[in-house]
């Protein structure tokens, strides 16, 4: 288990559970260094440079500043952050329990695991069982990494996860007009699209997905180490959709593994084409 990044307590009602917080995810991206081309292959240094003193600045001389007007700053030290009057610095106060399906995934930011201290084992188990049997998600706030964030707590595979969340004013509106709302869709087209979706409907199995880009990149790195030329893959051809019904029919046949025409293709074109209802405007 990695080192905990936060220690405090979960609180709901008068129940307090001492816990530790751990990161739940680990990036597997291939890391690169910035190198001075083939001439010397020296690693580039990123200098913290002060233009006034014309020298590199060590970390112990760096402070954080808020620019309240052009080139004028309020300087903050660690003591200022420690003195913030926020209960969420030390306590995750569960003030609401909601249906997880009501939370749009766009609000989720990052995942963590919560682990109880030995003294909090029983109230932790009580909270876990109550959440599981009620099928609800706990909502709270937590101050972490110099920021207070909304968060959701939910049981998952025997662990209690904490998902940090964006606030409503941090979610951007969708850009421009959503033109698809005004596009007419016929009943046969909709029926065939739904047939294709239903044929591809299956339980979500994340272990079945892999980072093909990372694997291909590792192959290129290994090939260059061995002095082997790498042949570039030909770009996939994107078919031009001229007849939408024909494209849907071919997609269904490919999914079926047969040339049989799907029943939905035989539906007659209605006189009045259907339009999807307009999406409900997002609350500001």
VEXDO-853647 format. One record per atom (N, C-alpha, C, CB): atom name; x, y, z; residue number from 1. Coordinates in steps of 0.02 Angstrom, whole numbers. Each point is the difference from the previous one (the first is absolute). Last residue first. Glycine has a CB too. Example, Ala and Ser with C-alpha at 12.3 -4.5 7.8 and 13.67 -1.06 7.14 Angstrom:
// VEXDO-853647
atomo;east;north;up;num
N;642;-112;354;2
CA;42;59;3;2
C;-39;55;37;2
CB;59;-32;-108;2
N;-44;-254;104;1
CA;-45;59;0;1
C;45;60;0;1
CB;-95;-59;62;1
// end
This chain:
// VEXDO-853647
atomo;east;north;up;num
N;-1413;1349;-746;284
CA;59;42;10;284
C;16;5;73;284
CB;-26;65;-103;284
N;-93;-270;-42;283
CA;-11;54;49;283
C;63;39;10;283
CB;-87;-67;56;283
N;22;-59;-287;282
CA;36;-9;63;282
C;-12;59;46;282
CB;87;-68;-59;282
N;-262;-28;-131;281
CA;53;50;10;281
C;32;-10;68;281
CB;-59;81;-74;281
N;-54;-280;-68;280
CA;-18;49;51;280
C;59;46;12;280
CB;-80;-82;54;280
N;42;-35;-291;279
CA;30;-13;64;279
C;-18;55;49;279
CB;95;-62;-55;279
N;-255;-7;-151;278
CA;56;42;17;278
C;26;-16;69;278
CB;-45;90;-74;278
N;-72;-278;-80;277
CA;-18;58;42;277
C;62;40;17;277
CB;-98;-62;47;277
N;86;-80;-276;276
CA;11;-9;71;276
C;-18;63;38;276
CB;91;-81;-24;276
N;-213;6;-203;275
CA;54;43;24;275
C;11;-14;73;275
CB;-26;89;-85;275
N;-93;-222;-146;274
CA;4;15;71;274
C;59;46;14;274
CB;-54;-109;27;274
N;-106;86;-257;273
CA;62;-21;31;273
C;3;24;72;273
CB;57;2;-111;273
N;-268;-64;-57;272
CA;28;52;43;272
C;63;-26;32;272
CB;-113;51;21;272
N;5;-195;-170;271
CA;-8;64;-32;271
C;33;56;40;271
CB;-106;-41;-51;271
N;209;-206;70;270
CA;-62;35;16;270
C;-4;67;-36;270
CB;-3;-58;112;270
N;130;-177;-185;269
CA;13;70;16;269
C;-66;34;16;269
CB;102;2;-73;269
N;-66;-267;113;268
CA;-16;49;-52;268
C;13;70;26;268
CB;-85;-77;-48;268
N;214;-162;117;267
CA;-52;47;20;267
C;-11;53;-53;267
CB;30;-19;120;267
N;135;-161;-118;266
CA;-59;-7;-42;266
C;-55;49;19;266
CB;29;-119;-14;266
N;183;92;129;265
CA;12;31;-66;265
C;-63;-2;-43;265
CB;120;-32;8;265
N;-100;-72;209;264
CA;-15;71;4;264
C;7;34;-68;264
CB;37;0;119;264
N;20;-233;-84;263
CA;-71;15;-8;263
C;-16;74;0;263
CB;-23;-108;55;263
N;263;21;-141;262
CA;-34;8;64;262
C;-73;16;-11;262
CB;106;38;54;262
N;47;-184;-224;261
CA;-23;69;11;261
C;-38;3;65;261
CB;-5;21;-124;261
N;210;-195;56;260
CA;-73;7;8;260
C;-18;72;14;260
CB;-8;-117;41;260
N;229;11;-69;259
CA;-25;47;-50;259
C;-75;10;5;259
CB;94;-33;-75;259
N;91;-26;279;258
CA;-40;-32;-53;258
C;-24;54;-48;258
CB;-36;-93;78;258
N;144;126;138;257
CA;43;-49;-32;257
C;-37;-37;-55;257
CB;65;-12;105;257
N;-134;197;49;256
CA;-31;-67;2;256
C;46;-53;-27;256
CB;-111;53;-12;256
N;176;174;5;255
CA;-6;-20;70;255
C;-30;-69;7;255
CB;-13;120;31;255
N;27;-26;-245;254
CA;67;-14;24;254
C;-2;-23;73;254
CB;47;85;-80;254
N;-247;-15;-18;253
CA;21;-64;-29;253
C;70;-19;24;253
CB;-72;24;-101;253
N;-13;185;164;252
CA;-36;-53;35;252
C;21;-68;-27;252
CB;-97;77;19;252
N;184;112;-127;251
CA;28;-5;67;251
C;-33;-56;40;251
CB;25;122;-3;251
N;-108;-68;-211;250
CA;64;-35;-5;250
C;33;-9;69;250
CB;15;47;-115;250
N;-215;77;103;249
CA;-13;-69;-17;249
C;65;-40;-3;249
CB;-103;35;-63;249
N;117;198;93;248
CA;-27;-33;60;248
C;-11;-74;-12;248
CB;-54;107;35;248
N;118;23;-219;247
CA;56;-5;48;247
C;-22;-35;64;247
CB;50;104;-49;247
N;-213;-57;-113;246
CA;44;-54;-24;246
C;59;-9;48;246
CB;-33;25;-119;246
N;-116;152;162;245
CA;-32;-64;12;245
C;44;-58;-22;245
CB;-112;55;-14;245
N;185;165;-32;244
CA;3;-15;72;244
C;-31;-67;16;244
CB;-3;122;24;244
N;125;-29;-247;243
CA;-66;-26;18;243
C;3;-23;73;243
CB;-24;-36;-120;243
N;214;140;51;242
CA;-45;30;-49;242
C;-72;-20;16;242
CB;92;-1;-89;242
N;160;11;214;241
CA;-69;-23;9;241
C;-44;38;-49;241
CB;19;-27;122;241
N;249;-45;-126;240
CA;-46;56;-7;240
C;-72;-26;4;240
CB;84;64;-70;240
N;144;-175;188;239
CA;-49;-2;-55;239
C;-45;61;0;239
CB;3;-125;4;239
N;253;97;79;238
CA;-65;17;28;238
C;-51;0;-56;238
CB;53;69;93;238
N;196;-198;-54;237
CA;-43;38;-44;237
C;-68;12;34;237
CB;58;-49;-101;237
N;191;19;219;236
CA;-63;-34;-15;236
C;-43;44;-43;236
CB;7;-64;108;236
N;265;72;-110;235
CA;-59;28;34;235
C;-63;-37;-21;235
CB;56;112;6;235
N;187;-230;3;234
CA;-42;38;-46;234
C;-61;27;36;234
CB;40;-71;-97;234
N;198;24;219;233
CA;-63;-32;-17;233
C;-40;44;-46;233
CB;0;-60;110;233
N;273;52;-93;232
CA;-59;36;23;232
C;-63;-35;-22;232
CB;64;107;-3;232
N;181;-215;58;231
CA;-44;16;-56;231
C;-64;33;26;231
CB;48;-95;-68;231
N;214;80;164;230
CA;-70;-12;17;230
C;-43;23;-59;230
CB;22;14;124;230
N;249;-103;-86;229
CA;-46;49;-28;229
C;-71;-20;16;229
CB;81;26;-93;229
N;139;-83;245;228
CA;-46;-28;-49;228
C;-47;55;-25;228
CB;6;-114;55;228
N;173;108;125;227
CA;19;23;-66;227
C;-43;-27;-56;227
CB;114;10;42;227
N;-128;-33;206;226
CA;30;-56;-36;226
C;20;20;-71;226
CB;-68;-79;69;226
N;-40;234;74;225
CA;57;-24;40;225
C;38;-55;-38;225
CB;-63;29;105;225
N;-137;52;-198;224
CA;54;49;-8;224
C;62;-20;41;224
CB;-85;90;-19;224
N;-109;-223;39;223
CA;27;-6;-67;223
C;58;48;-10;223
CB;-112;-36;-42;223
N;-10;48;243;222
CA;42;-61;-2;222
C;32;-8;-68;222
CB;-75;-54;84;222
N;-77;232;-59;221
CA;59;12;41;221
C;47;-61;-3;221
CB;-67;75;76;221
N;-142;-96;-182;220
CA;43;46;-37;220
C;64;13;38;220
CB;-101;53;-52;220
N;-61;-181;159;219
CA;29;-38;-55;219
C;47;44;-41;219
CB;-103;-72;-4;219
N;-22;172;175;218
CA;54;-41;28;218
C;33;-42;-54;218
CB;-60;-3;110;218
N;-128;127;-171;217
CA;56;45;13;217
C;59;-38;30;217
CB;-81;94;18;217
N;-121;-209;-52;216
CA;32;15;-64;216
C;60;45;9;216
CB;-111;-12;-57;216
N;-17;-36;247;215
CA;33;-60;-23;215
C;36;12;-66;215
CB;-86;-69;59;215
N;-46;243;30;214
CA;59;-10;41;214
C;40;-62;-23;214
CB;-60;54;97;214
N;-146;-9;-203;213
CA;49;51;-16;213
C;64;-10;39;213
CB;-93;80;-25;213
N;-95;-217;69;212
CA;35;-20;-61;212
C;53;52;-19;212
CB;-103;-61;-38;212
N;-20;-7;268;211
CA;27;60;-31;211
C;40;-20;-60;211
CB;3;61;111;211
N;-221;-202;-14;210
CA;72;10;9;210
C;22;64;-36;210
CB;17;-125;11;210
N;-250;-31;89;209
CA;26;56;-40;209
C;73;11;17;209
CB;-114;53;-5;209
N;-31;-214;115;208
CA;4;-19;-70;208
C;27;54;-46;208
CB;-95;-74;22;208
N;47;95;216;207
CA;61;-40;-10;207
C;8;-22;-73;207
CB;-9;-38;119;207
N;-186;159;-40;206
CA;59;42;-12;206
C;64;-40;-12;206
CB;-53;86;70;206
N;-211;-130;-104;205
CA;56;-40;24;205
C;65;38;-13;205
CB;-63;-109;-21;205
N;-229;132;18;204
CA;64;36;-3;204
C;54;-42;32;204
CB;-60;112;2;204
N;-161;-220;-124;203
CA;24;27;64;203
C;68;34;-9;203
CB;-62;-91;61;203
N;-96;93;-273;202
CA;30;-53;41;202
C;24;31;65;202
CB;34;-66;-102;202
N;-150;122;-164;201
CA;-10;12;72;201
C;29;-60;39;201
CB;-104;70;-22;201
N;83;-42;-221;200
CA;66;13;29;200
C;-4;13;76;200
CB;37;47;-110;200
N;-234;-87;-17;199
CA;43;-56;-17;199
C;70;8;31;199
CB;-63;-15;-107;199
N;-95;190;126;198
CA;-19;-56;42;198
C;44;-61;-13;198
CB;-119;42;1;198
N;148;150;-136;197
CA;22;14;68;197
C;-16;-59;46;197
CB;-18;123;-18;197
N;-62;-134;-202;196
CA;72;-6;1;196
C;27;11;70;196
CB;5;38;-119;196
N;-234;-2;86;195
CA;16;-72;-8;195
C;75;-11;5;195
CB;-102;-15;-71;195
N;24;236;69;194
CA;-13;-31;64;194
C;15;-75;-2;194
CB;-86;87;24;194
N;101;33;-224;193
CA;53;22;45;193
C;-8;-32;69;193
CB;8;109;-63;193
N;-177;-147;-93;192
CA;60;-37;-18;192
C;59;20;45;192
CB;-41;-9;-118;192
N;-164;124;144;191
CA;-9;-71;19;191
C;63;-40;-15;191
CB;-122;10;-22;191
N;112;216;-47;190
CA;5;-5;73;190
C;-4;-72;23;190
CB;-50;114;11;190
N;15;-71;-238;189
CA;69;15;18;189
C;11;-8;75;189
CB;9;78;-98;189
N;-230;-99;15;188
CA;42;-57;-17;188
C;74;11;18;188
CB;-80;-25;-93;188
N;-72;207;132;187
CA;-12;-57;44;187
C;42;-61;-19;187
CB;-116;43;18;187
N;210;202;-79;186
CA;-58;-41;-16;186
C;-6;-59;48;186
CB;11;33;-121;186
N;92;222;153;185
CA;21;-69;-1;185
C;-62;-43;-12;185
CB;98;23;78;185
N;-6;256;-99;184
CA;-54;-50;-1;184
C;30;-70;-5;184
CB;-78;83;-54;184
N;188;145;165;183
CA;5;-46;-57;183
C;-53;-53;5;183
CB;124;21;-8;183
N;-72;156;171;182
CA;-45;21;-53;182
C;2;-45;-61;182
CB;14;115;40;182
N;127;-146;152;181
CA;-68;2;27;181
C;-51;18;-54;181
CB;46;32;110;181
N;195;-36;-142;180
CA;-34;-64;-10;180
C;-72;2;25;180
CB;110;-57;11;180
N;49;242;13;179
CA;-38;-3;-62;179
C;-38;-65;-9;179
CB;84;75;-49;179
N;4;81;250;178
CA;1;-72;-11;178
C;-44;-15;-60;178
CB;21;-25;124;178
N;121;257;-64;177
CA;-66;-30;-7;177
C;8;-74;-14;177
CB;-48;109;-43;177
N;251;12;175;176
CA;-42;12;-58;176
C;-69;-32;3;176
CB;103;8;-63;176
N;69;-108;237;175
CA;12;56;-47;175
C;-52;3;-56;175
CB;121;-10;25;175
N;-156;-73;237;174
CA;17;-29;-65;174
C;7;57;-51;174
CB;-62;-108;29;174
N;114;166;225;173
CA;-57;-14;-42;173
C;24;-31;-66;173
CB;-65;96;52;173
N;206;-126;179;172
CA;-13;45;-56;172
C;-63;-20;-37;172
CB;123;21;-10;172
N;-43;-51;274;171
CA;-20;-38;-60;171
C;-18;49;-55;171
CB;-41;-96;71;171
N;97;161;153;170
CA;61;-22;-34;170
C;-15;-40;-63;170
CB;59;-1;110;170
N;-223;84;51;169
CA;27;57;-38;169
C;66;-17;-35;169
CB;-57;76;80;169
N;-53;-240;59;168
CA;-43;17;-57;168
C;29;57;-42;168
CB;-99;-38;66;168
N;274;-112;64;167
CA;-59;37;20;167
C;-40;20;-62;167
CB;59;42;105;167
N;102;-264;-89;166
CA;-2;70;-18;166
C;-64;31;28;166
CB;67;-22;-105;166
N;55;-194;223;165
CA;-47;22;-52;165
C;8;74;-15;165
CB;-80;-88;38;165
N;201;-157;79;164
CA;-4;72;1;164
C;-42;22;-60;164
CB;113;11;59;164
N;-128;-247;70;163
CA;9;31;-65;163
C;-3;76;9;163
CB;-50;-99;-61;163
N;95;-137;214;162
CA;-17;71;3;162
C;16;29;-68;162
CB;23;8;125;162
N;-74;-273;-19;161
CA;34;47;-44;161
C;-26;70;13;161
CB;14;-90;-87;161
N;7;-158;219;160
CA;-39;63;-1;160
C;39;49;-43;160
CB;-51;-21;115;160
N;42;-263;-128;159
CA;36;60;22;159
C;-46;60;-1;159
CB;109;-47;-44;159
N;-172;-176;-30;158
CA;25;-8;67;158
C;39;59;26;158
CB;3;-118;-22;158
N;-103;121;-199;157
CA;41;-60;7;157
C;32;-6;68;157
CB;21;5;-122;157
N;-135;210;115;156
CA;16;-31;-65;156
C;47;-58;13;156
CB;-15;110;-62;156
N;-153;105;186;155
CA;34;-66;5;155
C;13;-27;-69;155
CB;-56;-23;111;155
N;45;291;-59;154
CA;-42;-58;-18;154
C;39;-64;9;154
CB;-65;71;-80;154
N;61;225;100;153
CA;26;-62;30;153
C;-47;-57;-17;153
CB;55;65;94;153
N;13;199;-192;152
CA;-50;-52;8;152
C;33;-62;26;152
CB;-70;48;-94;152
N;119;243;86;151
CA;21;-70;-9;151
C;-59;-47;11;151
CB;116;30;36;151
N;-15;249;-74;150
CA;-57;-43;10;150
C;23;-71;-10;150
CB;-82;89;-38;150
N;264;92;111;149
CA;-37;-29;-55;149
C;-61;-38;24;149
CB;106;-8;-64;149
N;110;200;124;148
CA;-57;-36;26;148
C;-42;-25;-58;148
CB;0;71;106;148
N;275;-20;-89;147
CA;-64;15;-32;147
C;-55;-39;35;147
CB;57;22;-111;147
N;189;-47;138;146
CA;-12;72;1;146
C;-64;20;-37;146
CB;122;16;6;146
N;-66;-249;32;145
CA;43;32;-50;145
C;-17;74;-8;145
CB;10;-111;-60;145
N;-199;14;188;144
CA;58;-40;-17;144
C;39;35;-56;144
CB;-58;-107;36;144
N;-180;108;127;143
CA;53;46;-19;143
C;63;-40;-9;143
CB;-53;97;63;143
N;-221;-164;-83;142
CA;65;-15;29;142
C;49;52;-25;142
CB;-26;-124;7;142
N;-263;57;14;141
CA;54;43;-25;141
C;64;-20;36;141
CB;-80;96;-26;141
N;-163;-239;-42;140
CA;35;39;51;140
C;48;49;-34;140
CB;-10;-96;84;140
N;-190;-122;-119;139
CA;28;62;-27;139
C;30;41;57;139
CB;-84;0;-95;139
N;13;-277;36;138
CA;5;55;48;138
C;34;60;-32;138
CB;4;-82;95;138
N;-163;-127;-199;137
CA;67;31;-2;137
C;1;58;49;137
CB;19;-35;-122;137
N;-179;-208;102;136
CA;8;72;-7;136
C;73;20;0;136
CB;-111;16;55;136
N;-23;-234;-14;135
CA;17;14;-69;135
C;9;75;-14;135
CB;-61;-102;-31;135
N;7;-37;237;134
CA;-43;53;-24;134
C;13;17;-74;134
CB;-4;46;116;134
N;137;-210;-8;133
CA;-69;-23;4;133
C;-50;53;-24;133
CB;33;-74;94;133
N;201;126;-87;132
CA;-12;-56;-45;132
C;-74;-19;-1;132
CB;117;-41;20;132
N;-43;205;134;131
CA;1;25;-68;131
C;-16;-55;-50;131
CB;85;86;34;131
N;-64;-147;192;130
CA;-59;42;-9;130
C;-4;27;-72;130
CB;5;31;122;130
N;185;-155;-57;129
CA;-58;-43;-7;129
C;-64;42;-12;129
CB;55;-85;74;129
N;148;201;-35;128
CA;4;-38;-62;128
C;-63;-41;-10;128
CB;124;-6;11;128
N;-100;122;192;127
CA;-13;45;-56;127
C;0;-38;-66;127
CB;52;95;65;127
N;8;-216;127;126
CA;-70;20;4;126
C;-19;45;-59;126
CB;5;-9;125;126
N;220;-50;-96;125
CA;-38;-57;-25;125
C;-75;16;-1;125
CB;88;-79;43;125
N;51;238;53;124
CA;14;-3;-71;124
C;-41;-57;-32;124
CB;118;46;18;124
N;-120;-21;217;123
CA;-43;49;-34;123
C;11;2;-75;123
CB;1;67;104;123
N;138;-220;15;122
CA;-71;-16;6;122
C;-44;53;-31;122
CB;26;-62;104;122
N;215;93;-103;121
CA;-21;-58;-40;121
C;-75;-12;4;121
CB;112;-50;20;121
N;48;224;80;120
CA;-61;16;-38;120
C;-28;-59;-39;120
CB;42;115;-8;120
N;162;-118;143;119
CA;-54;21;45;119
C;-65;14;-37;119
CB;86;48;75;119
N;114;-103;-196;118
CA;-25;-57;37;118
C;-59;18;45;118
CB;116;-48;-2;118
N;-91;196;-212;117
CA;48;-18;53;117
C;-31;-57;39;117
CB;48;118;7;117
N;-129;-91;-261;116
CA;-8;22;69;116
C;61;-15;43;116
CB;-123;-17;-12;116
N;98;83;-259;115
CA;14;-57;44;115
C;-7;23;73;115
CB;78;-53;-86;115
N;-140;128;-192;114
CA;0;18;71;114
C;11;-63;42;114
CB;-76;99;-22;114
N;135;-15;-248;113
CA;-25;-50;46;113
C;5;28;71;113
CB;34;-95;-77;113
N;-65;223;-179;112
CA;42;-16;58;112
C;-32;-57;39;112
CB;43;120;6;112
N;-59;30;-265;111
CA;-22;-51;48;111
C;53;-14;53;111
CB;-69;-51;-90;111
N;-19;272;-82;110
CA;53;-48;16;110
C;-23;-47;56;110
CB;88;84;-36;110
N;-248;65;-93;109
CA;67;21;-19;109
C;52;-54;12;109
CB;-33;117;27;109
N;-255;-75;-75;108
CA;53;-37;33;108
C;69;22;-25;108
CB;-78;-97;14;108
N;-135;180;-100;107
CA;19;31;62;107
C;59;-36;33;107
CB;-118;37;15;107
N;7;-111;-216;106
CA;43;58;-15;106
C;24;33;64;106
CB;-62;18;-106;106
N;-97;-206;98;105
CA;71;-15;3;105
C;46;59;-13;105
CB;-30;-113;-36;105
N;-217;135;148;104
CA;28;-4;-68;104
C;75;-14;5;104
CB;-90;79;-45;104
N;-101;-141;228;103
CA;61;38;-10;103
C;26;-10;-71;103
CB;29;-10;123;103
N;-221;-104;-29;102
CA;-17;71;-10;102
C;62;43;-14;102
CB;-99;-17;75;102
N;104;-220;-20;101
CA;-21;11;-69;101
C;-18;72;-15;101
CB;-39;-116;-1;101
N;94;36;223;100
CA;59;11;-43;100
C;-18;13;-72;100
CB;63;-73;76;100
N;-211;138;140;99
CA;3;-55;-49;99
C;58;14;-47;99
CB;-126;-22;8;99
N;142;126;239;98
CA;-38;6;-62;98
C;5;-64;-41;98
CB;20;124;0;98
N;24;16;254;97
CA;6;-66;-32;97
C;-46;0;-60;97
CB;28;-58;111;97
N;106;251;66;96
CA;-55;-21;-43;96
C;15;-69;-28;96
CB;-26;120;-30;96
N;174;-4;180;95
CA;-60;40;13;95
C;-58;-18;-45;95
CB;74;90;38;95
N;179;-169;70;94
CA;-51;-25;-47;94
C;-66;35;14;94
CB;58;-113;-7;94
N;206;182;50;93
CA;-65;1;31;93
C;-53;-21;-50;93
CB;37;90;80;93
N;234;-106;-33;92
CA;-45;-10;-57;92
C;-70;-7;29;92
CB;90;-56;-72;92
N;144;177;177;91
CA;-60;-41;8;91
C;-39;-2;-65;91
CB;-4;29;121;91
N;210;98;-86;90
CA;11;-59;42;90
C;-59;-47;4;90
CB;78;70;65;90
N;-73;131;-198;89
CA;72;-16;0;89
C;13;-65;38;89
CB;27;123;-7;89
N;-244;-12;-12;88
CA;15;-54;-46;88
C;74;-16;-6;88
CB;-101;32;-62;88
N;7;153;193;87
CA;-7;-65;33;87
C;20;-58;-45;87
CB;-92;48;68;87
N;183;209;-80;86
CA;-41;-49;-36;86
C;-4;-65;38;86
CB;34;53;-108;86
N;87;191;115;85
CA;-53;-23;45;85
C;-48;-48;-35;85
CB;9;107;63;85
N;266;-52;-100;84
CA;-66;7;-31;84
C;-54;-29;46;84
CB;52;-6;-114;84
N;195;10;146;83
CA;-46;38;43;83
C;-70;8;-31;83
CB;99;60;45;83
N;88;-168;-156;82
CA;-17;-39;59;82
C;-52;35;43;82
CB;116;-48;-1;82
N;-29;160;-187;81
CA;-43;-55;-22;81
C;-21;-42;61;81
CB;57;-2;-113;81
N;94;175;152;80
CA;-64;29;-21;80
C;-49;-55;-22;80
CB;60;106;-34;80
N;164;-161;90;79
CA;-39;15;60;79
C;-68;29;-18;79
CB;106;19;63;79
N;56;-59;-232;78
CA;-34;-61;22;78
C;-43;12;61;78
CB;95;-66;-46;78
N;-61;280;-103;77
CA;47;-51;25;77
C;-40;-61;24;77
CB;85;89;32;77
N;-123;135;-213;76
CA;-27;-46;49;76
C;53;-52;19;76
CB;-117;17;-45;76
N;84;248;-80;75
CA;40;-60;12;75
C;-30;-42;56;75
CB;103;62;-40;75
N;-195;121;-153;74
CA;-5;-15;72;74
C;36;-66;10;74
CB;-112;62;13;74
N;156;123;-222;73
CA;-18;-65;29;73
C;-12;3;75;73
CB;65;-54;-90;73
N;-32;189;-173;72
CA;-2;11;72;72
C;-32;-61;33;72
CB;-8;127;-16;72
N;31;-89;-227;71
CA;67;-2;30;71
C;1;19;74;71
CB;45;27;-111;71
N;-274;17;7;70
CA;57;-13;-43;70
C;67;8;38;70
CB;-68;38;-98;70
N;-129;-100;253;69
CA;0;47;-55;69
C;65;-11;-38;69
CB;-72;86;63;69
N;21;-238;100;68
CA;-64;35;7;68
C;-6;58;-49;68
CB;-2;-32;120;68
N;141;-210;-86;67
CA;5;63;-38;67
C;-68;35;3;67
CB;89;-48;-77;67
N;38;-131;248;66
CA;-62;10;-37;66
C;4;69;-33;66
CB;-67;-74;79;66
N;267;-112;10;65
CA;-29;67;-1;65
C;-63;3;-42;65
CB;113;47;17;65
N;86;-220;122;64
CA;-57;6;-45;64
C;-31;69;6;64
CB;-21;-123;10;64
N;290;51;22;63
CA;-64;3;37;63
C;-56;7;-51;63
CB;56;53;102;63
N;228;-121;-85;62
CA;-61;9;-40;62
C;-61;-1;46;62
CB;56;-55;-99;62
N;181;13;153;61
CA;-11;72;-8;61
C;-65;14;-38;61
CB;123;17;1;61
N;-36;-240;44;60
CA;-12;32;65;60
C;-8;76;-4;60
CB;66;-92;51;60
N;-16;-48;-246;59
CA;-69;-8;25;59
C;-12;37;65;59
CB;-3;-111;-56;59
N;193;209;-108;58
CA;-13;-64;33;58
C;-71;-2;29;58
CB;122;-11;28;58
N;-27;154;-246;57
CA;-28;8;67;57
C;-11;-70;31;57
CB;-55;111;-32;57
N;226;15;-168;56
CA;-47;-54;16;56
C;-21;6;73;56
CB;53;-75;-87;56
N;18;299;-47;55
CA;29;-62;25;55
C;-55;-52;12;55
CB;95;65;53;55
N;-104;188;-97;54
CA;35;-34;-54;54
C;37;-62;26;54
CB;13;110;-59;54
N;-163;59;170;53
CA;66;-17;25;53
C;43;-38;-51;53
CB;-50;-4;114;53
N;-168;71;-181;52
CA;26;59;36;52
C;71;-14;24;52
CB;-116;31;36;52
N;-15;-202;-145;51
CA;27;49;-47;51
C;28;62;34;51
CB;-82;-41;-83;51
N;61;-222;164;50
CA;-23;66;19;50
C;30;51;-47;50
CB;-11;-36;121;50
N;-44;-243;-142;49
CA;44;57;-12;49
C;-33;65;22;49
CB;52;-61;-96;49
N;-47;-221;99;48
CA;-44;50;32;48
C;41;64;2;48
CB;-65;-87;71;48
N;98;-124;-252;47
CA;25;43;53;47
C;-54;46;27;47
CB;114;-5;-51;47
N;-81;-239;-82;46
CA;-49;53;7;46
C;20;43;60;46
CB;-93;-71;-52;46
N;240;-98;-122;45
CA;-16;21;68;45
C;-51;57;-2;45
CB;115;-36;40;45
N;-42;-180;-216;44
CA;-14;72;9;44
C;-20;14;72;44
CB;-36;8;-120;44
N;201;-209;26;43
CA;-68;13;25;43
C;-9;75;14;43
CB;-4;-117;51;43
N;170;7;-242;42
CA;-2;22;70;42
C;-71;15;20;42
CB;116;47;-10;42
N;-10;-125;-208;41
CA;-49;-38;38;41
C;2;17;74;41
CB;10;-92;-84;41
N;115;175;-122;40
CA;33;-19;64;40
C;-45;-43;44;40
CB;66;105;-6;40
N;-124;-55;-227;39
CA;68;27;5;39
C;35;-21;64;39
CB;-37;97;-67;39
N;-196;-141;-12;38
CA;51;-52;-7;38
C;71;24;13;38
CB;-74;-54;-82;38
N;-133;188;200;37
CA;6;-37;-63;37
C;56;-52;-1;37
CB;-46;100;-55;37
N;-17;1;274;36
CA;27;45;-51;36
C;21;-41;-61;36
CB;39;81;90;36
N;-244;-144;89;35
CA;71;-11;-16;35
C;22;48;-55;35
CB;-10;-122;33;35
N;-198;58;162;34
CA;18;46;-53;34
C;77;-2;-9;34
CB;-101;76;25;34
N;-55;-286;63;33
CA;40;56;21;33
C;13;45;-59;33
CB;54;-68;91;33
N;-264;-118;-30;32
CA;55;21;-42;32
C;38;57;34;32
CB;-63;-35;-104;32
N;-123;-188;164;31
CA;28;67;14;31
C;59;14;-46;31
CB;-38;-8;120;31
N;-197;-150;-129;30
CA;72;-3;-10;30
C;28;71;7;30
CB;-9;-102;-76;30
N;-221;15;201;29
CA;27;33;-59;29
C;76;-9;-3;29
CB;-94;83;2;29
N;-81;-157;162;28
CA;48;-46;-31;28
C;31;31;-63;28
CB;-64;-97;46;28
N;-66;179;204;27
CA;9;10;-72;27
C;55;-46;-26;27
CB;-37;120;11;27
N;-132;-150;201;26
CA;71;5;-15;26
C;9;5;-75;26
CB;30;-66;104;26
N;-230;84;120;25
CA;19;-12;-70;25
C;75;12;-10;25
CB;-116;34;-37;25
N;-3;-2;246;24
CA;-27;-63;-24;24
C;21;-16;-71;24
CB;-96;16;76;24
N;192;128;158;23
CA;-18;6;-71;23
C;-21;-69;-25;23
CB;80;97;-17;23
N;-114;-34;276;22
CA;51;-24;-46;22
C;-24;11;-72;22
CB;41;-86;84;22
N;-94;156;199;21
CA;-19;5;-70;21
C;58;-20;-44;21
CB;-82;92;27;21
N;-19;-142;241;20
CA;56;23;-41;20
C;-22;-3;-73;20
CB;87;-41;85;20
N;-229;62;171;19
CA;17;-33;-63;19
C;64;29;-30;19
CB;-121;-23;-20;19
N;-71;10;248;18
CA;66;20;-21;18
C;23;-39;-62;18
CB;28;30;119;18
N;-280;33;-32;17
CA;41;-57;-21;17
C;69;25;-21;17
CB;-103;-65;-37;17
N;-143;138;184;16
CA;64;22;-29;16
C;43;-61;-15;16
CB;-6;111;63;16
N;-269;-28;-2;15
CA;47;-54;-10;15
C;63;27;-34;15
CB;-94;-85;-8;15
N;-117;201;59;14
CA;50;4;54;14
C;52;-56;-5;14
CB;-86;53;72;14
N;-31;22;-293;13
CA;-33;6;65;13
C;52;10;54;13
CB;-95;-74;-40;13
N;228;6;-135;12
CA;-71;7;-18;12
C;-41;-7;63;12
CB;20;-48;-116;12
N;257;71;18;11
CA;-49;15;51;11
C;-70;0;-30;11
CB;85;68;63;11
N;195;-146;-98;10
CA;-66;4;-31;10
C;-50;12;56;10
CB;32;-77;-98;10
N;239;146;101;9
CA;-56;-41;23;9
C;-60;10;-44;9
CB;43;8;116;9
N;243;11;-144;8
CA;-54;38;32;8
C;-54;-47;24;8
CB;25;99;-71;8
N;214;-69;-99;7
CA;-25;-35;59;7
C;-53;45;33;7
CB;111;-61;17;7
N;38;22;-268;6
CA;-45;41;42;6
C;-22;-42;59;6
CB;-39;69;-100;6
N;180;-157;-68;5
CA;11;70;-17;5
C;-43;47;42;5
CB;28;-36;-116;5
N;98;-227;141;4
CA;-63;38;-2;4
C;16;74;-14;4
CB;-54;-81;81;4
N;206;-125;-172;3
CA;-7;45;57;3
C;-64;40;-7;3
CB;126;7;12;3
N;-123;-249;-129;2
CA;40;62;-1;2
C;-12;42;61;2
CB;-3;-2;-124;2
N;-15;-272;110;1
CA;-43;60;0;1
C;44;62;0;1
CB;-92;-62;62;1
// end
